[in-house]
């Protein structure tokens, strides 16, 4: 069965074997006519096509289509020197943003970024990360207000967010007068929460990678973002409010990403580097 809709253009295929060498499922082979061919499969996943599209991506002559995706529609690899400069600049200019404009980000931009997260590395390419999103600033204000009021009510009776006591909570609250106007969500007009089911694949690694990629996508579009755990710590004491996010109980999550247009524009990147003392090179001796 050709459920992956693997199509080979025999006139273009040169039998180079690159596609067979990169297929993680070992599904592609070079037939007697020196053309690429995929074995019959009845499922996707570990015992079938991983939906990684590596075969199409690696083909030098653009002879392979799969999953109704065609090589001519792929984004081309940029010039390496230009790409390295751009990604270096994006990483160095990515800052945790704690003040935002009261303005919605165009939903087309938001959903484009979320869609691109399908390309973030994930264990076995299982694509099991799901995303809870608030894409409207007015909805965000409503949700933030509900959480904030309940947080204030609980702290008045001595119940503080997970990992906080009275002193650390009050210190956090002082920052509302300086760095962040909202100690919970930093006033972000939107939030994205990646989460994935426990018990299969690599959910913890997958959501952390997806979150990191999303931050870089935000930075590349002039958006500010911040990875937050305090709101999750706060909602640990609010099961009913946490349930409003409709995230299944068996799903793992450990971050909320706030994002939007930054109130303050940074003029340059940081110059932080990893000290050599933090880099541990391993050298093995042959026996």
C-alpha positions as CSV (number, residue, x, y, z in Angstrom):
1,X,0.0,0.0,0.0
2,X,1.3,3.4,-0.9
3,X,-0.4,5.3,2.0
4,X,2.5,7.7,2.1
5,X,1.8,8.7,-1.5
6,X,5.4,8.2,-2.3
7,X,5.9,9.3,-5.9
8,X,9.1,9.0,-7.9
9,X,9.7,10.8,-11.2
10,X,11.6,8.1,-13.0
11,X,12.9,10.6,-15.6
12,X,14.6,12.6,-12.9
13,X,15.7,9.9,-10.5
14,X,19.4,9.0,-10.9
15,X,19.5,6.2,-8.4
16,X,22.0,8.0,-6.1
17,X,20.7,6.1,-3.0
18,X,20.6,9.2,-0.8
19,X,16.9,8.8,-0.1
20,X,17.4,5.2,1.0
21,X,20.3,6.2,3.3
22,X,18.3,8.9,5.1
23,X,15.0,7.1,5.5
24,X,14.8,6.3,9.3
25,X,12.3,3.5,8.7
26,X,14.5,1.8,6.0
27,X,11.5,1.8,3.6
28,X,13.3,3.0,0.4
29,X,15.4,0.9,-1.9
30,X,16.9,1.2,-5.3
31,X,15.1,-1.2,-7.7
32,X,16.5,-3.2,-10.6
33,X,15.9,-0.2,-12.9
34,X,18.2,1.9,-10.7
35,X,15.2,4.0,-9.4
36,X,14.1,4.7,-5.9
37,X,11.1,2.8,-4.7
38,X,9.3,2.5,-1.3
39,X,8.2,-0.8,0.1
40,X,4.4,-1.3,0.8
41,X,3.4,-0.1,4.2
42,X,0.1,-0.2,6.1
43,X,0.7,2.3,8.8
44,X,2.6,5.4,9.8
45,X,5.1,5.5,12.7
46,X,7.7,3.1,14.0
47,X,6.6,0.3,11.7
48,X,5.9,2.4,8.7
49,X,6.6,5.9,7.3
50,X,7.8,8.4,9.9
51,X,6.4,11.3,7.9
52,X,9.8,13.0,8.2
53,X,10.0,13.9,4.4
54,X,13.8,13.4,4.5
55,X,13.6,11.5,1.2
56,X,12.1,14.5,-0.6
57,X,14.4,17.0,1.2
58,X,17.6,15.1,0.3
59,X,16.8,14.4,-3.4
60,X,19.4,16.3,-5.5
61,X,17.2,16.4,-8.6
62,X,13.8,16.9,-7.0
63,X,12.5,13.5,-8.1
64,X,10.6,12.6,-5.0
65,X,7.2,13.7,-3.7
66,X,5.5,12.3,-0.6
67,X,2.4,12.9,1.5
68,X,1.2,15.1,-1.3
69,X,4.1,17.5,-0.7
70,X,6.2,18.4,-3.7
71,X,9.8,19.5,-3.9
72,X,9.1,22.7,-5.8
73,X,7.1,23.9,-2.8
74,X,9.8,23.5,-0.2
75,X,11.8,26.4,1.2
76,X,15.3,26.3,-0.2
77,X,18.3,26.2,2.0
78,X,19.8,29.7,2.3
79,X,23.4,30.5,1.6
80,X,25.3,29.0,4.6
81,X,27.3,32.1,5.4
82,X,24.2,34.3,5.3
83,X,22.2,31.7,7.3
84,X,24.9,31.4,10.0
85,X,25.0,35.2,10.5
86,X,21.2,35.5,10.7
87,X,20.8,32.6,13.2
88,X,23.6,34.0,15.3
89,X,22.0,37.4,15.2
90,X,18.6,36.0,16.1
91,X,20.0,34.0,19.1
92,X,22.0,36.9,20.4
93,X,19.1,39.4,20.0
94,X,16.5,37.1,21.6
95,X,15.7,38.7,25.0
96,X,13.0,37.7,27.5
97,X,10.3,40.3,27.0
98,X,8.4,41.4,30.1
99,X,6.6,44.5,28.7
100,X,4.2,44.4,25.7
101,X,2.1,46.7,23.6
102,X,-1.6,46.3,24.1
103,X,-1.9,45.0,20.5
104,X,-2.9,41.8,18.9
105,X,-0.4,40.0,16.6
106,X,-2.0,39.2,13.2
107,X,-3.5,35.7,13.5
108,X,-1.9,34.7,10.2
109,X,1.5,35.4,11.7
110,X,0.7,33.4,14.8
111,X,-0.7,30.3,13.0
112,X,2.2,30.4,10.5
113,X,4.7,30.2,13.4
114,X,2.8,27.4,15.2
115,X,2.5,25.5,11.9
116,X,6.3,25.6,11.4
117,X,6.8,23.9,14.8
118,X,6.0,20.6,12.9
119,X,9.6,20.9,11.8
120,X,11.0,21.1,15.4
121,X,12.9,17.9,16.4
122,X,10.8,15.4,18.3
123,X,11.4,11.8,19.3
124,X,10.7,9.4,16.5
125,X,8.9,12.3,14.6
126,X,5.8,11.2,16.5
127,X,4.4,14.8,16.2
128,X,2.5,14.4,19.5
129,X,3.0,17.9,20.9
130,X,-0.2,19.9,21.1
131,X,-0.5,23.6,21.6
132,X,-2.9,25.5,23.7
133,X,-3.1,29.1,22.4
134,X,-4.7,32.4,23.4
135,X,-4.6,34.4,20.2
136,X,-6.7,37.4,21.3
137,X,-5.6,40.0,23.8
138,X,-9.1,40.5,25.2
139,X,-9.4,36.8,25.9
140,X,-6.0,37.0,27.5
141,X,-7.1,39.8,29.8
142,X,-10.1,37.8,30.9
143,X,-8.0,34.7,31.7
144,X,-5.2,36.7,33.4
145,X,-7.7,38.5,35.6
146,X,-9.3,35.3,36.7
147,X,-6.0,33.7,37.7
148,X,-4.7,36.9,39.3
149,X,-7.7,37.4,41.5
150,X,-7.6,33.8,42.7
151,X,-3.8,34.1,43.3
152,X,-4.5,37.2,45.5
153,X,-7.3,35.5,47.4
154,X,-5.1,32.4,48.2
155,X,-2.1,34.4,49.3
156,X,-4.2,36.4,51.8
157,X,-4.9,33.1,53.6
158,X,-1.2,32.0,53.4
159,X,-1.4,29.8,50.3
160,X,1.4,30.7,48.0
161,X,2.3,29.5,44.5
162,X,4.3,26.3,44.4
163,X,7.9,26.9,45.4
164,X,7.2,30.3,46.9
165,X,6.8,31.6,50.4
166,X,5.6,35.0,51.7
167,X,9.0,36.7,51.3
168,X,9.7,35.4,47.7
169,X,6.1,36.2,46.7
170,X,6.3,39.7,47.9
171,X,9.6,40.2,46.2
172,X,8.0,39.0,42.9
173,X,5.2,41.4,43.4
174,X,7.5,44.4,43.9
175,X,8.7,43.8,40.3
176,X,5.3,45.0,39.1
177,X,6.5,48.5,39.9
178,X,9.6,48.2,37.7
179,X,10.3,45.4,35.3
180,X,7.0,43.7,34.7
181,X,3.5,45.4,34.9
182,X,2.0,41.9,35.6
183,X,3.8,39.4,37.8
184,X,1.8,36.5,36.3
185,X,1.9,36.8,32.5
186,X,4.1,39.9,32.1
187,X,1.2,41.6,30.3
188,X,1.6,39.4,27.3
189,X,-1.3,39.7,24.9
190,X,-0.9,36.1,23.8
191,X,0.3,32.8,25.3
192,X,1.3,29.4,23.8
193,X,1.5,26.3,26.0
194,X,3.1,23.2,24.4
195,X,2.1,19.9,26.0
196,X,2.3,16.3,25.1
197,X,1.0,12.9,26.4
198,X,3.1,11.1,29.0
199,X,3.9,7.4,28.6
200,X,5.0,7.4,25.0
201,X,7.8,9.0,23.0
202,X,9.8,11.8,24.6
203,X,7.2,14.4,25.7
204,X,9.5,16.4,28.0
205,X,12.2,16.9,25.5
206,X,9.7,17.5,22.7
207,X,7.8,20.4,24.4
208,X,11.0,22.1,25.5
209,X,12.4,22.0,22.0
210,X,9.1,23.2,20.5
211,X,9.1,26.1,23.0
212,X,12.7,27.1,22.2
213,X,11.9,27.0,18.4
214,X,8.8,29.1,19.0
215,X,10.9,31.8,20.8
216,X,13.3,32.0,17.9
217,X,10.4,32.2,15.4
218,X,9.0,35.1,17.5
219,X,12.4,36.9,17.5
220,X,12.8,36.5,13.7
221,X,9.5,38.4,13.3
222,X,10.2,41.2,15.6
223,X,8.0,39.8,18.4
224,X,8.9,39.7,22.0
225,X,8.5,36.5,24.0
226,X,9.2,35.1,27.4
227,X,9.2,31.5,28.8
228,X,7.2,31.5,32.1
229,X,6.8,28.9,34.8
230,X,5.4,31.1,37.6
231,X,1.9,31.0,36.2
232,X,2.0,27.2,36.2
233,X,3.3,27.2,39.7
234,X,0.5,29.6,40.7
235,X,-2.2,27.4,39.0
236,X,-1.1,24.3,40.9
237,X,-3.3,25.6,43.6
238,X,-6.2,26.3,41.2
239,X,-7.4,23.0,39.7
240,X,-10.6,24.5,38.4
241,X,-8.9,27.4,36.7
242,X,-6.2,25.2,35.3
243,X,-8.9,23.0,33.8
244,X,-10.1,26.0,31.8
245,X,-7.1,25.5,29.6
246,X,-8.5,22.1,28.5
247,X,-5.2,20.4,28.7
248,X,-5.6,16.7,29.3
249,X,-4.5,15.5,32.8
250,X,-2.1,13.0,31.3
251,X,-0.3,15.6,29.3
252,X,3.1,17.0,30.4
253,X,3.7,20.7,30.4
254,X,6.3,22.9,32.1
255,X,6.2,26.2,30.4
256,X,3.9,29.0,29.2
257,X,5.3,31.2,26.5
258,X,4.0,34.8,26.5
259,X,4.5,36.7,23.2
260,X,3.5,39.9,21.4
261,X,4.8,43.2,20.2
262,X,7.4,44.5,22.6
263,X,6.9,47.8,24.4
264,X,10.6,48.4,24.5
265,X,12.9,47.8,21.5
266,X,16.4,46.4,22.1
267,X,19.1,48.1,20.0
268,X,21.7,45.3,20.0
269,X,22.4,41.8,21.0
270,X,24.1,40.6,24.1
271,X,27.7,39.5,24.2
272,X,27.4,36.6,26.6
273,X,29.5,33.5,25.9
274,X,29.9,30.1,27.5
275,X,33.1,30.1,29.7
276,X,35.6,27.4,28.8
277,X,35.3,26.1,32.4
278,X,31.7,25.0,31.5
279,X,32.8,23.1,28.4
280,X,33.9,19.6,29.2
281,X,35.8,17.8,26.4
282,X,36.0,14.1,26.6
283,X,39.1,12.3,25.3
284,X,39.2,8.5,25.2
285,X,42.4,6.5,25.0
286,X,42.5,3.4,22.8
287,X,43.3,0.2,24.7
